[in-house]
């Protein structure tokens, strides 16, 4: 299937945009502490043996709403003034950010409206509704999501909390790696999934101050490889209509997230659909925890690139565990 490719140079745009600082990360961590879990770090001797590395899994699948997205959404919602909060919040999302924003809004007692593609996973739509969020469905394209959200905000005046292109969200996501750094000493590398780049940007933001010697690797599905292409082109390359079992990683970078990727990421590593599913089920079987396909991409790329990580201490961020167990990805 032909895919749309568009190259965007981001240097001039980045110069004028709001880039979060490490001070924002510290404020975010304090702000959201009452509303999130400090998630555990787990290990597996079997997976260490397979990869040749000592892996420390930061288990955000055990986070509120089952995903790291609770961090960024909570930081954005609880950072609003009372006057801003009265107008509610809105976003577009195919999954975990939608649930996270609805969760945070419910805690603050304000409205949350989410634009979701009509083919978004039923389990993730149900999560939004369970937290009191309102869903407006649209066609499954980035253009449709953005146009529907723009119309919604024009009518309601709600504060837009973008899933990843938002300094408040990036600072909130950075608190995940802030904790990982506190929980694990002397890491050589951290591997995190990449879609739109909110988490990897937060990872870069935190580690560039705390431990700049730690290498940062972004893990991406080969079927949705816009970040890989961007990294090697030296500019943002977008791909529309990307398809992958890792549904949370099908979005494209923006100038704000490209700012972090281009400056601090050591490499973008790819995994095939089968490699992602194999890593997911391997984690289920060996660690006895449920992770979603997007969360399995870091382990998949480590298994694929053993020589890159062998003998090292590596942190992996397990981003979420929201799987529809009645329709398991890859199950026959």
C-alpha positions as CSV (number, residue, x, y, z in Angstrom):
1,X,0.0,0.0,0.0
2,X,1.3,3.4,-0.9
3,X,2.1,5.6,2.1
4,X,2.3,9.4,2.2
5,X,5.8,10.6,3.0
6,X,6.5,14.2,3.9
7,X,9.8,15.7,5.0
8,X,9.7,18.7,7.4
9,X,12.6,20.7,8.6
10,X,12.0,21.7,12.2
11,X,14.9,24.0,13.2
12,X,13.1,27.3,12.8
13,X,9.9,26.0,14.4
14,X,11.7,24.6,17.5
15,X,13.4,27.9,18.2
16,X,10.1,29.6,19.0
17,X,8.3,26.7,20.9
18,X,8.0,25.9,24.5
19,X,10.6,23.3,25.4
20,X,10.2,21.9,29.0
21,X,13.2,22.0,31.3
22,X,14.4,19.7,34.1
23,X,12.9,22.1,36.6
24,X,9.6,21.4,35.0
25,X,10.2,17.6,35.5
26,X,10.8,18.1,39.3
27,X,7.7,20.3,39.6
28,X,5.7,17.7,37.7
29,X,6.9,14.9,39.9
30,X,5.8,16.8,43.0
31,X,2.5,17.8,41.4
32,X,1.4,14.4,40.3
33,X,2.7,12.3,43.3
34,X,-0.8,12.1,45.0
35,X,-2.4,10.8,41.9
36,X,-0.1,8.2,40.4
37,X,1.8,5.1,41.5
38,X,5.6,4.9,41.9
39,X,5.8,1.8,39.8
40,X,8.1,-1.1,40.6
41,X,11.2,-2.2,38.7
42,X,11.3,-5.9,37.9
43,X,13.9,-8.3,36.6
44,X,14.1,-11.7,34.9
45,X,17.1,-13.9,35.0
46,X,15.7,-15.8,32.0
47,X,15.5,-12.6,29.9
48,X,18.9,-11.5,31.1
49,X,20.2,-14.8,29.8
50,X,18.5,-14.4,26.4
51,X,19.8,-10.9,25.8
52,X,23.2,-11.2,27.6
53,X,22.3,-8.0,29.5
54,X,21.1,-7.2,32.9
55,X,17.6,-5.7,32.3
56,X,15.6,-3.5,34.7
57,X,11.9,-3.3,33.6
58,X,10.1,-0.1,34.8
59,X,6.6,-1.5,35.0
60,X,4.3,1.3,33.9
61,X,1.8,-1.4,33.0
62,X,1.1,-1.3,36.8
63,X,0.5,2.5,36.6
64,X,-2.9,4.1,37.1
65,X,-5.0,3.5,34.0
66,X,-2.5,0.8,33.1
67,X,0.0,3.1,31.3
68,X,2.6,5.7,31.7
69,X,0.2,8.2,30.1
70,X,-1.3,8.9,33.5
71,X,1.8,10.9,34.3
72,X,1.7,13.4,31.5
73,X,-2.1,13.8,31.6
74,X,-2.2,14.3,35.4
75,X,0.6,17.0,35.1
76,X,-1.4,18.9,32.5
77,X,-4.7,18.7,34.2
78,X,-3.5,19.6,37.7
79,X,-1.3,22.3,36.3
80,X,-4.4,24.2,35.1
81,X,-5.6,27.3,36.9
82,X,-9.1,27.0,38.4
83,X,-10.4,29.3,35.6
84,X,-8.8,27.2,32.9
85,X,-10.1,24.0,34.4
86,X,-13.7,25.1,34.3
87,X,-13.7,24.8,30.5
88,X,-12.6,21.2,30.7
89,X,-10.0,19.4,28.7
90,X,-9.9,17.8,25.3
91,X,-7.6,15.7,23.1
92,X,-7.4,13.2,20.3
93,X,-6.1,9.7,21.0
94,X,-6.5,6.1,19.9
95,X,-6.0,4.7,23.3
96,X,-4.1,5.1,26.5
97,X,-3.8,8.9,26.5
98,X,-7.6,9.1,26.1
99,X,-8.1,7.0,29.2
100,X,-5.4,8.9,31.1
101,X,-6.8,12.3,30.4
102,X,-10.3,11.1,31.4
103,X,-8.9,9.7,34.6
104,X,-7.1,12.9,35.5
105,X,-10.1,15.1,34.7
106,X,-12.4,12.9,36.8
107,X,-10.0,13.3,39.8
108,X,-10.1,17.1,39.4
109,X,-13.9,17.1,38.8
110,X,-13.8,18.6,35.3
111,X,-15.1,17.5,31.8
112,X,-12.9,15.5,29.4
113,X,-13.8,15.0,25.7
114,X,-11.7,12.7,23.5
115,X,-11.7,12.4,19.7
116,X,-11.1,8.8,18.9
117,X,-10.9,7.0,15.5
118,X,-13.9,4.7,15.1
119,X,-11.7,1.7,14.9
120,X,-9.9,2.3,18.2
121,X,-9.7,-0.7,20.4
122,X,-13.1,-1.4,22.1
123,X,-11.3,-1.9,25.5
124,X,-9.7,1.5,25.3
125,X,-13.0,3.2,24.4
126,X,-14.6,1.4,27.4
127,X,-11.8,2.7,29.7
128,X,-12.5,6.3,28.6
129,X,-16.2,5.9,29.4
130,X,-15.5,4.2,32.7
131,X,-13.6,7.4,33.8
132,X,-16.4,9.6,32.7
133,X,-14.9,10.8,29.4
134,X,-17.0,11.7,26.4
135,X,-16.0,10.2,23.1
136,X,-16.4,11.8,19.7
137,X,-15.6,9.3,16.9
138,X,-13.9,10.2,13.6
139,X,-12.3,8.6,10.6
140,X,-9.0,6.8,11.4
141,X,-6.7,9.5,9.9
142,X,-4.5,12.1,11.6
143,X,-6.2,14.8,9.6
144,X,-9.6,13.8,10.7
145,X,-8.6,13.6,14.3
146,X,-7.1,17.1,14.3
147,X,-9.9,18.6,12.4
148,X,-12.6,17.2,14.7
149,X,-10.6,18.3,17.8
150,X,-10.2,21.8,16.3
151,X,-14.0,22.1,15.8
152,X,-14.7,20.7,19.3
153,X,-12.3,23.2,21.0
154,X,-13.7,26.1,19.0
155,X,-17.1,25.3,20.4
156,X,-16.2,24.5,23.9
157,X,-13.1,26.4,24.7
158,X,-11.6,23.3,26.4
159,X,-7.9,23.2,27.1
160,X,-6.1,20.9,24.5
161,X,-3.8,18.3,26.1
162,X,-2.0,16.8,23.1
163,X,-1.0,13.1,23.6
164,X,2.7,14.0,23.1
165,X,3.3,17.4,21.6
166,X,2.8,19.3,24.8
167,X,5.5,20.5,27.2
168,X,3.3,19.6,30.2
169,X,2.9,16.1,29.0
170,X,6.6,15.6,28.2
171,X,7.6,16.8,31.6
172,X,5.1,14.4,33.2
173,X,6.3,11.5,31.2
174,X,9.9,12.4,32.2
175,X,9.0,11.5,35.8
176,X,9.0,7.8,34.8
177,X,12.7,7.9,34.1
178,X,13.4,10.2,37.0
179,X,12.1,7.3,39.2
180,X,14.0,4.7,37.2
181,X,17.2,6.5,37.8
182,X,16.5,6.6,41.5
183,X,15.6,2.9,41.6
184,X,18.6,1.6,39.5
185,X,22.2,2.5,39.9
186,X,24.8,2.7,37.1
187,X,22.6,2.0,34.0
188,X,24.5,1.9,30.7
189,X,21.4,2.4,28.5
190,X,17.7,3.0,28.5
191,X,15.4,1.6,25.8
192,X,11.9,3.0,25.4
193,X,9.2,2.7,22.6
194,X,8.7,5.6,20.2
195,X,5.6,6.8,18.5
196,X,4.9,10.5,18.6
197,X,7.9,10.9,20.9
198,X,6.4,12.1,24.2
199,X,8.0,9.4,26.3
200,X,11.3,9.3,24.6
201,X,11.4,13.1,24.8
202,X,10.8,12.9,28.6
203,X,13.5,10.2,28.8
204,X,15.9,12.5,27.1
205,X,14.9,15.5,29.2
206,X,15.5,13.7,32.5
207,X,18.7,11.8,31.6
208,X,20.4,14.7,29.8
209,X,20.5,16.3,33.3
210,X,20.7,13.3,35.6
211,X,23.1,11.1,33.8
212,X,24.1,12.2,30.3
213,X,26.4,9.3,30.0
214,X,23.5,6.9,29.7
215,X,22.7,6.0,26.1
216,X,19.1,6.3,25.0
217,X,17.6,4.0,22.4
218,X,14.2,4.4,20.8
219,X,12.4,1.2,19.8
220,X,10.0,1.3,16.9
221,X,7.9,-1.2,14.8
222,X,9.4,-1.7,11.4
223,X,5.9,-1.3,10.0
224,X,5.6,2.2,11.4
225,X,9.2,3.4,11.0
226,X,8.8,7.2,10.6
227,X,11.1,7.9,13.6
228,X,13.7,5.6,12.1
229,X,13.5,7.3,8.8
230,X,13.6,10.7,10.5
231,X,16.6,9.8,12.5
232,X,18.6,8.8,9.5
233,X,17.4,11.6,7.3
234,X,18.2,14.3,9.9
235,X,14.7,15.8,9.6
236,X,11.1,14.8,10.3
237,X,9.7,12.2,7.8
238,X,6.0,11.5,8.3
239,X,4.1,8.4,7.2
240,X,0.4,8.4,7.1
241,X,-1.8,5.3,7.5
242,X,0.8,3.3,9.3
243,X,-0.3,-0.2,10.5
244,X,1.2,-2.2,13.3
245,X,0.1,-4.5,16.1
246,X,1.7,-1.8,18.4
247,X,-1.2,0.5,18.0
248,X,0.2,3.1,20.4
249,X,3.3,3.7,18.2
250,X,1.7,4.6,14.8
251,X,1.9,8.4,15.3
252,X,4.5,10.7,13.8
253,X,7.1,13.0,15.5
254,X,6.5,16.7,15.8
255,X,9.1,19.5,15.9
256,X,9.0,19.6,19.8
257,X,9.7,15.8,20.1
258,X,12.1,15.8,17.2
259,X,14.1,18.4,19.2
260,X,14.9,15.8,21.8
261,X,15.2,12.8,19.5
262,X,17.7,14.6,17.2
263,X,19.9,15.8,20.1
264,X,19.9,12.9,22.6
265,X,18.9,9.6,21.1
266,X,21.8,7.2,20.2
267,X,19.8,5.2,17.6
268,X,16.3,4.1,16.6
269,X,16.0,0.3,16.5
270,X,13.3,-1.6,14.6
271,X,11.4,-4.8,15.3
272,X,9.1,-6.8,13.0
273,X,5.5,-7.5,13.9
274,X,6.3,-11.2,14.7
275,X,9.3,-10.1,16.8
276,X,7.1,-7.7,18.8
277,X,4.5,-10.4,19.5
278,X,7.1,-13.0,20.4
279,X,8.6,-10.5,22.9
280,X,5.2,-9.7,24.3
281,X,4.3,-13.3,24.9
282,X,7.7,-14.1,26.2
283,X,7.2,-11.4,28.9
284,X,3.8,-12.7,29.7
285,X,5.1,-16.2,30.2
286,X,8.4,-15.5,32.0
287,X,7.6,-12.4,34.1
288,X,3.9,-13.3,34.7
289,X,2.8,-9.7,33.8
290,X,0.5,-8.5,31.0
291,X,2.0,-6.0,28.7
292,X,0.6,-4.6,25.5
293,X,2.4,-4.9,22.1
294,X,3.8,-1.3,22.2
295,X,5.5,-2.2,25.5
296,X,7.2,-5.3,23.9
297,X,9.1,-3.4,21.3
298,X,12.1,-2.5,23.5
299,X,12.7,-6.2,24.5
300,X,12.2,-7.2,20.8
301,X,15.0,-4.9,19.7
302,X,17.3,-6.0,22.5
303,X,16.8,-9.7,21.5
304,X,17.4,-8.7,17.8
305,X,20.6,-6.6,18.7
306,X,22.2,-8.7,21.4
307,X,25.7,-7.5,20.5
308,X,24.7,-3.9,21.2
309,X,23.6,-4.6,24.8
310,X,25.5,-7.6,25.9
311,X,27.2,-7.2,29.3
312,X,25.4,-4.0,30.1
313,X,22.8,-2.8,32.6
314,X,19.8,-1.7,30.6
315,X,16.6,0.0,31.7
316,X,13.4,-0.8,29.7
317,X,10.2,1.1,30.1
318,X,7.1,-1.1,29.9
319,X,4.7,1.5,28.8
320,X,1.4,-0.2,29.4
321,X,-0.7,-3.3,29.9
322,X,-4.0,-2.5,28.3
323,X,-4.8,-5.5,26.2
324,X,-8.2,-6.9,25.3
325,X,-7.7,-10.4,26.5
326,X,-10.7,-11.6,24.6
327,X,-9.0,-10.6,21.3
328,X,-5.3,-11.0,22.1
329,X,-3.0,-9.6,19.4
330,X,-1.6,-12.4,17.3
331,X,-4.0,-15.0,18.8
332,X,-5.7,-17.3,16.3
